[in-house]
């Protein structure tokens, strides 16, 4: 039980240390970058904006797009990471400890 509580405390400490800014940051690309990524013309980009497929963000009289929007148009999904983070390993260990503790009762 003591080991179980230590793992739970460790997991909560790791959750508190997680950087909340990473969840909100995205990479932005310019119109010319999107044109080359999708291999389309400027007119097609304008049509995508008009249709709502791309939502531009104006910065200094230029349009920028979130890379996630472009990936949706390219039909690219995020790759599954093959390397597990330390946090994921700890979470699995805690879950295993919890399940072992439940089976003992």
Secondary structure, DSSP 8 states (H G I E B T S, - for coil): -HHHHHHHHHHHHHHHHS-GGGGT---EEEHHHHHHHHT--HHHHHHHHHHTSS--EEETTEEEEEHHHHHHHHT------SS--HHHHHHHHHHHHHHHHHHH-
